[in-house]
């Protein structure tokens, strides 16, 4: 009897080639295991059994033996699924047909992918068709007679019906991708005489023990004052809520209240409740600039078990999608950066909101592989108020679906809680959201550290005078060029410092260390920064100026003033100003207008929870369709009757960052230079890429192109990695005080749009 193979090796006698039936059965079982957390093992198993069915063809077997002619091996399984299982079969067909190229549109051609409907209508054995498969598969593969959807809780909002079905397809697709790659990797290692060993991570229980020890040490070392007493109260009360059933939670804690570790403690306690049995904690951070900082906090707490924390950086990964130089993209980055980042199977994942949510709406196998590992997890959304307004409705739909049908608990964690609940007046908002923190209104009153006042329009000359008259002062503006302009005006003053995302993270860390030393020693310290300093940076200034922005941004800024409560509240002033020269982008200007409305009309503390709720009501009021500007929910619901979801179009439309920034490596020190040199000769670059993260500057696309054309940047090892890694060649453009700078008008024009 003829043996059909899934994978080949260099041995011509085929003695270690992988039999096709073995691969299909293995992938089916692994996929079924992946899907058990959302009760879809039978469906995922069928996807695994059918995904390579087209390899039961003479054309594909000839390809394994060296014939260069391509042979479609995915369409046959998709067609069989659709014909045998009807509605359920079509959902499986999406995953099977897309397990290499990605999820296709149901109808309407996407980018370089045929639609699923077109592929399902192809005829076997005809010109432009697909290879005919041999009937031997029926004796080697056993399929169930029928498939049905797992028991799911329907969302009562009609427009969400299509979204729920498409979400399920991505989850099945994820199970198939992970299973296929896992079994293929196992075979490849076996063929090379190597053994497959799955990474061993510490158990959640062990991590909680380490965290308890760390929290005990922190409590012992903490000074006996009101602030530390409140932090201990917040921690204890939050952990007591962990016994609540899974679902949606909020954690509303003032800046400085210790919410980072308190939220992790809640998450571990909640996951380890016997009746919950959740398997990991996913900590979602809004900005790449602080992912390492937060991961470091957790790794420090977990001590010698810190390898249980995986950071998912996405700078290089996102650069791949932009395809700046299609002619020079010989190697896919996903093939070169295969790490635990791709599968998210560690007990603690620290990632960005961009990576998390774009993956939930993705179509590419490398992005979708991890999705099934999100199921049955505790997800902490740090700084939940930063969820993008233009995508708010689809993001909320994803959050709701994870809690509704995928055994997830989601914690909206912030000092400035967005008013997203139905009982707060948000139309079709979240329901049954449980607050974790003890009496937030009382906490905010107890932790009040500043007075916020509006000081009206301030020219740059006036702002410079403010900087000069205060020995220690922080000024936060909305534009990187504004920050640089103010810094240039006072850079000869004692204690002048500057922070911007045009500085590499390594440089910013160095500046912040200097700033903290100066503040502690009582030395002059005049820091001008963009809003990046509001993202969890621990500094404590006596005086703060903030350019007008949303009230949530004002509150985050205020957390850098009198942070430790060592000064009288009435002397710790946060001055909010308008800048006539540096106009804010329209969306930011609108948020600033909402902020001014609250400041004018709210008699009490404008940073208190009730004021913040009023602010967000103004922000959301009348927005309507603007909260789903790309009409993503309609893209799902309109195609639900025929199950012809435009997966590729949806993925393309769901961009959390509209103005794409591209990473450039700045070889500022010997470590960076050594890493770049290693990159030139490496085949597997996952570890090197992660080590290079602190040396990246994100450049607007137009500015990036201008730098490239001027020869100021160069591509590293394009013969291996294509256009993935770029390095700054002209180091004269990197200022030791202010980071990347340029004079070319093209660069400046590109920079104007970046906050």
N, C-alpha and C positions, 0 to 999 in steps of 0.2 A: 504493500500500500504506500502511496506517495505521502511523504511527510512535508507539510507546509510549515514555513518558518516565519517568525516575527522579526528576528534580528540575526544578523550574521557577524562572524568574526573573520580574522585573517586566515583561519585554518581551512584549506580547500576540501578536507574530508568531511566537513560539517559536524564534526564530533562534538563541538561545543556551541553550535548554533542553537538559538532558543526556539523550540517548537511553538507554533502559533497558538495552539490550544492551551499550552501552558501559560503563555503570556495573557491571553484573554481571560482565563479563569483567575489568574493572580490579580489582574487589574480589577476584575469584577469584585473579588473579595475585599481588596484594599478599599475600593470605592464604597462598598457597602459599609465597611467599618467607619469610613469618614462621614457617612451620611446618617449614622445611627443617632446622632445628637439632635436631628430634626426629623426622626422617624421616617426616613426615606431610603432605607438600605436596599429594598427590593428594586427601586427605580435606579439607584446608582449602580447596582450590580449589573442590571441589564445594559446600562450605558457602557460599563467596562467590558462586558461580553461582546458587544457589537462594535466597539470603536474602531477596531482594525479588521473588520470582517472582509474588507476588500483585499486583504492580503491573501485570501484564498483564491488567487488568480495566477495564471501562468505568467502574466505580464509583471506582476509584482515580484514573484519568485525569481524571474529573470533579472530584475533590477538588483535583487540581493546578490546575484551571481556576477554582477558587474555591468549589466546592460544599462547604458546611461538614460534610456527613455523613461520619462516619469510615468508613474502609474497611480491614478487616484485610488486610495485605499480607504477613504473615509465615507464617501457617498453611499456605498453599498449598505453599510450598517445603518446609516441614517434613513435610507429608503425602506429597509426592512422594518425598522422601528415604527416609522410612520404608517406603513401598510398593516402591520400586525396589531399595533396597540392604539390606533386611532388618535384621539386627543392627547393622551399621555405619550403616545409614541412620537408625536411631533415635538413635544417638549424635550424628549430624549434626543431626537434628531438634531436639534440645535447643538447640543453638547458634542455628539458624535461627529457631526460634519465639521465642527469648528475646533477639534482638539489639537490641530497644528496651527492653522492660520488665525483662529479666533472666532468668536461668535459673529455670525453674519446677520444682515438684515433679513427679515422675513420676506419683505418686498422692498422695492426701490434699491437699485444697485448701490453698494457702498464703495469704499476705496479699495480697489484691487481684489474684491471678494464677490463672487456670485451670490445671489440671494439664495436663501434656503429653499424657497418655493421652486426656483429654477433648477436647483440640484435634485430636488425630489422628483422632478419631471423628466430628468435625463434618462435616456434609454441605454441599457447595458449593451456593450458590444458594438455600438454604432459609432460612426465618425463623430468626433467631438463628444462622445459619450463616456462611459466608464467601463472598465474591464468586467467581463462576466465572471462570476465567482463559481467555484466548483461546489457541488452538492455535498461533498465530504464534511463540510462544516456542520451539517445537521446531525451527524453521528458523533461529533466531537464537542459540540456546544449545546447545552440544554437550557432552553429559555422557558420562562413561566408562560402560562396561557393568557394571563391578563395582568394589567397594571392599573393601579388606582392612586389618586392623590392621597398623601398622608392626611390624617385629621388635622385641619388647620382652623384657626379662629378667623373668620372673615372680618375684614374691616368694614364697618357699616357705611363708610363714606364711599359712594359709588365710583368716584374717579380713581380710587385706590385698588379696584379689583384687578385691573390689568397689571398694575405695579406689583401686586403680590405674586401673580403668576410668573412674571418676568424675573422677579427676585429669586423665585424658586429655581428657575432655569439656570441662573448664574451659580446658585449653590450646587446643583447637580454637576454643572460644568466644572466647578472647582474640585469636586470629589474626583471626577474623571481625570483631570489634569494632574492632580497630586498623585493619584494611583498609577497612572501611566508612567510618569517620570520616576516614581519610586521604584517600580518594578524594572523599568529600563535601566536605571542606575544599578540596581542589584545584579542584573544580568551582565552589564558591562564590566563591573568589578569582578564578577565570577569568571568571565571570559579572560580577564587579565591575570587570573590567579590570585585575586585579592578577595578579602572578605568584606561583606557589608556590615557596618556597625552603625546603628542608629544613635544619634547624640543622646547622651543620658543627662537629663536635667534634674535638679533637686525638686522634691515634692513641695506643693504649696504649704503643707503643714510645716515642713522644715524652714521654709522662708518666713512663715509667721513666727516661729520660735525665735529666729534671728532678729526679726523686726521688734518683737517684744523686748528682747535683751537691749537692743539699741535704744528703744523708747525709754526703757528704764534708766539707762545711762544718761540720756538727755535730761530726764526729769531730775536725776540726782545732781547734775551739774548746773541746772537752771537756778538763777537767782530767785529768791522768794519775793516776787513782786506781783502786782495785779495782772500784768500782761501774761506772765507765765502761768499764773493760776487759771486765767481764762483759757489759755491754750490747752491746759490739762483737762479742763472742763469740756471743751469742744471735742477733744480726742475721746474722752470717756463716753460722753453722750452719743457721739457718732457711732462708736463701736457697739453700743447697746442696741442700735437700730438694725444691726446686721441680721438679726433673727427674722426680720420681716420677709414676706414672700418675694420672690424675684419680680422685677418689673422696672418701672421708672421711678427715679429718685432725683431730688435736688439737694445740693449741699451749699448753702448760702453762708459763707464765712468771710468776714472783713479781711482785707489785706493785712498780713501780719499775724493772722490767727492760727497759722500752722496747718492750713488745709492740705498741703501736699502729702505729708505723712499721715494725717488723719484720714484722708480719702483712701490711701493705700491700705491702712489698717482696716477700715470698713470693708474694702473690697476683698481682702484676704479672709476676714471673718465671715463675710457674707458667702463667699465661694465655698467655704469649708463647712457651712451648715449642712448637716447630714442629709436633710431633705432636699437641699439644692444640688449639691454635687457638681457645682460649676468648676471648670477645669483650668481656667487661666484668667489673668487680669490684663486688660489692654488699656494702657494709659495714653490718651490721645491729646496731643499738645498742639496749640494753634500755630506755632512758629518754629521753623528749623533752627533759629538762632538759640533756642533754649532747650532743644531736645537732649543735648549732651549734659546740660546742667541738671535737668530733672533726673535723667538716667543715673547721673553720678550720685545724686541724693539717695536713690534707691539702692544702688550698688554699695554705697557706703553703709547703708542700713543692713544689707544682707551679708556683708563681710565676705567670708570665704565661699559663700554660695552665690556670689554676684554673677556667675556665669549663667544663672537662671534668668537674667535680664537681657533681652535682645533689643537693640536700638535699630529702628528702620529709618535710615537716611534715604532721601529720594532725589538729591540734587543731580547726580549723574544720571540716574534712572529717568528723570523727567527730561533731561537734555536729549535723550535718545528720541523721544517722541517728536521733537521739533524738526529733525531731519534737515539740518542746515546744509549739509553737503551730501546729497543723495549719491553722487557719483563716487564718494569715497567712504562708503559705509559697508565694508566687506565683512565686518564681524558684528553680530548683534550683541549689545551690551548684556542682555539677559543671559546669553551663553557664557559670558565671562564673569558674571557676578552672581554665582549660584551660592547662596548662603542661607542661613536660617531665616534671613529677612524675607525670602520668597515664600516660605511655608508657614511661618508664625506658629511653630509647634512648641515654643518655649513657654514656661509658666507665666512669665511677665514680659509683655511687649510694650515698648515705649516708641510711639510713632507720631506722625504729624496728622493733623486733620485733613490735609490735602491727600496724603497717602491713604488714609482710612476711607474717606468718603469717595474719592475717585475710584478706588478699588471696588467699592460696592456698586458702582455704575459702569464698570469697565467691561471691555470685550476681549482684551488680550490675555492669552493663557498665563503669562508670567505675573500679571497683576491679579488675576482671578484665582490662582492656585491656593492662596491662603484663606479664601472666604469661608470655607467650611470650618476652619479653625476659629472663626469668630463666634460660631454658634456655641451656646452653653458657656459663655464667658461673662465676666463682670467688666464693663466698659466705663471708664472714667473719662468724661469729656471735660478737660480742663479749660477754663476761660470760655465757657459755653456761649457767652455773649458775642463771640467773634464769628459765629456761624454766618456765612455770607447771605445777605438779604436776597440777592437775585436767585439763590438756590435754596432758600429756606424751606419752602414747601416740600420739595423732593428729599431734602436732608431729613426733615421731620418724619416723612413717610418711611425712610430707611430706619430711623431710630425706633419708630413705633413697630415696624415689622420685626426687627430683631427681638424686641421685648415680647411681641405678640406670639410669634411662632417659632422662635429659634432659641428659646430658653436663656435669653440674655437679660442681665440687669444693667441699666444705663444710669449713670450718675451725672447730672448736669451740675458741674462744680465750678463755682465762681463767687467773687465778691459782688458782682453786678449781675444778678440773675435776670435773664431775659423773660419777659412776661409771655410765655408760650403756652400757658395752660388755658383750657377752655373756661375754667372758672375765673380767669383773669380777663376774660373778654376776647381772647384770641379765637377767631372763627375756626371751627374744626381743630382746635388745639389739643394738646396732650390732656389725658384724663388720668386720674388716680396717681398723681405724682406725689410721692412721700418725701417730706423734708427730713434730712438727716441731722442737720445742725440744731442745737437747742435754742429755741426762741431767737431767731435771727435779728428781729427788731431790737431786742434787749442787748444782744451782742454788739450791734453797731453803735448803740448808745454808749456802752461800756468801753468800746475800743475806738471811740471818736478821738482822733489825734490832731485834726487840722480844722482851720476855718477856710472855706472857699469863698472867694470874692471875685466879681467881675471888675476889671480895671479899664475896659474899653479899648479903643484903638491905641496901639503903641507903634511908633516908627522904629526902625532899626537903631537909630541913634538913641532913642529913649531906652530901648532894650539893652543896648550896650552900657548905658549909664546905670541901669539896674544891676547888671553883672558886675560893674566896677564897685558899686557902693556896698555890696554884701561880701564879707570875707568867704562865706561858704554858701553857694547857691547852685541850684539845678534849673536849667531852662530847657524845656522840651518843645520842639517845633515839628511841623508836619512835613517838612521837605528837606531832603538831604543837602540840597544846595543852600537853603536858608541856614541850616546848621553850620555849614562850612563858612558861609559869609560872616556869620556872627563870630565864629571862632577866629577867623582871620583878623577881625577887628580887635580882639582882646588877647591874641596868642602870646603877646609879650608881657601880659599881666602875670603876676605870681599866682600859680595854681591853676592856670588855664588848661582845660582838658576838652577833648572832643570825642564823641561816639557816633558811629554811623555804620550802616550795613555795607558801606564801601570799604570798610576795614574787615580783614579776615578775623574769624572768631578768636584765633590765637592772640591777635593784636588787641581786640576788644577786652579779652580777659586780662591782659597785662595792664591796660588803662584802668579797668575797674579795680584791680588790686591796688594800684597807686591811689585811686580815688578813696578807697576804704581806709588806707593808711593815713591819708591826709585828714579825713574826717575824724578818725579816731584820735589823731594827735592834735586836733584843733588848728591845723595849718590851713592857709588859704586854699580853697578848692572851688573853682568856677567851671562847672561842667555844662557843656552844650551838647544836646543829644536829640536824635530823632526818637520816635515812639518806641523803638526797640527796648529802651530801658524800662518800659512799663511791663514787660513780659517776665515777671517773676525775678527781676534783678534786685538783690538785697543790698540797698544803700539807704542811708538815713541822713537827709539834708534838713537844715533848719528852715530854709526858705526855698520856695519852688514857684516857677513861672511856667504856665502851660498855654500854648496857642490853642485857640478855640477848636473843639472837636466834639464828638459825642460825649454825653455825660458819663458813659461807661469808661471812656478813655480818660476823662478828668479824674474819675475815681481811682483808676489804676495808677495814674500819675501821682495822686495824693498819697498813695501807699509808699512813695519814696520820700515823704516829708514827715519828720517826727515819727518814724516807723516804730521805734522802740519806746515811744511815750516818755522820753526823758525831759521834754520841754513842755511848758504850759501850752494848752491848746490855742488860747487866744493870741499867742505869739508865733504860732506855726501856720503861716499864711500861704495858701495856694492861690496865686493870682492868675486869673484866666484873661487872656488878652486877644484882641484881633490884630492881624497884621495886614496893613493896606497894600504892601508891596508884594506879598507872597500869597496870592489867592489860592484857596483850597479847591481841589477837584469838586465837581458838582455834588457828588454823593456825600462827601465829607462835609461840604457846606450845608447840605440839608440836615445832616445829623447835628451839626453845630446849631442850626436854627431850632431844632427840637430841644437841644440842651438849654438854649437861652430862654425858651418858653417855660421850662421847668424852673429855672433860676429866678425868673420874674414872678412866677405864680405860686411857688412853694415856700411857705413861711418857715418851715423847719429846716433840718439838715438836708441839703440837696444830695447828699451821698447816702442817705438812709434808704432801706429797702422800699418803703412806700414811694419815695421820690423816684427811685430807679424804675419801679413798676410803672409809674406815671410817664416817665420818659419813654420807655419802650412802647407803651400804648400809643404815644404820639408817633413814634418811629413806624409802627406797623399800620397805624390808622390810614385808611384810604389807599394803601399800597396795592391791595387786590392782586392782580396778575403779576405785578412786579416781584412778588415773592416766589414766582416761578417764571422768571423772565424768558427762559428757553422753552417753556411749555413742555417740560419733561414728563409731567404726569399725564398730560394729554397725549404725548407720543406713546405712552404705555397704554392708556385706556382706549384710544381710537383704534388700536390694532388688536385689542383683546378678543373681539368676536371671532376673528380668523386665526388667532395666535400667530400673527405675522409681525412680531415685534421688531422694530428697527434698532437692533442692539448696537450696531456700529455707529449709527447716527446719534444714539443716546450717549454713548461713551464719548464721542467727539464733542458733543454739546455740553457735557458736564465738566466744565473747567472751573475749579475754585480760584485759580489765579488767571485773570484775563490777560494781563500784560506779562508775557513769559519772560522769566529771567534765566540766564544761562550761566553755568558755573565756569569760572576761570581759576586755575591754581596759581597762587602767588608764592613762589619759592623764596620765602622771606628769611629762612634760616637753614642751617646745615641739615636739620632733620627733614625739612620739606625737599631740599635738593636731593637727599639720599633716597627719599621715597619716590620722587620723580624718576630717578635713575633706575630704581628697582622696577618701576612700572614699564620701562622701555623693554625689559627683558623677561617680564612675567607672562605666564599664560593664564594663571588664575589670579585675579586682581581684587577679590572681595575684601581681603584684609587690608591691602594697600589703599584701596579706595576709601575705606572707613577712616584710616589714619590720615588721609589727606583732607577730610572734611574741615578740620580747623584752619585750613589754608585756602579756603574758597572765598571768592567774591562773586556775588550774583550780579550779572550784567544784563540790562535791558537788551532785547534782541537787536535793535537798531544800533545801539552803542557797541555791542559785540561785533556786528558786521563791520562797523567803522574801524574798530581796533584791529580786526583781522585784515582788512584791506590795507591798513597802514603798516602791517607787519609787526604790530606791537604784541600780538599773541601768536602762538604757533601750536599746531596739533601734535600730540605725543603718540608715537608709534601707530600711525594711520594704517600701516600694512596689517596690523593685528586688530586694532580696535576701531578702525574707521575714524569718524569725527567725534569720538566720545570724550576725549580728554584734551583740554586746552590749557596752555600755560602762558603766563605773562612773561614776555621776553624783554620788554623795555621797562626795567625796574625803576627808571627815572619817573615813571608815572605813578609810582606808589610812594606816598608821602609818609614819613615816619610819625607824623602827628595826626594826620587826617585820613590816611588810607589812599585808595585809588583816586587820582585826580587827572584832569585833562583840560586842555585849552581849545581843542578842535571844536568848532561850532556844531558839528554833527553829533559829537559825544554829548555836548551840553543839551541839545534839543532832545536827545533820547532820554536824558536824565530828568528833564522837566516833569515828566509824567509819573515819576516814581516818588513815593512818600518816604 
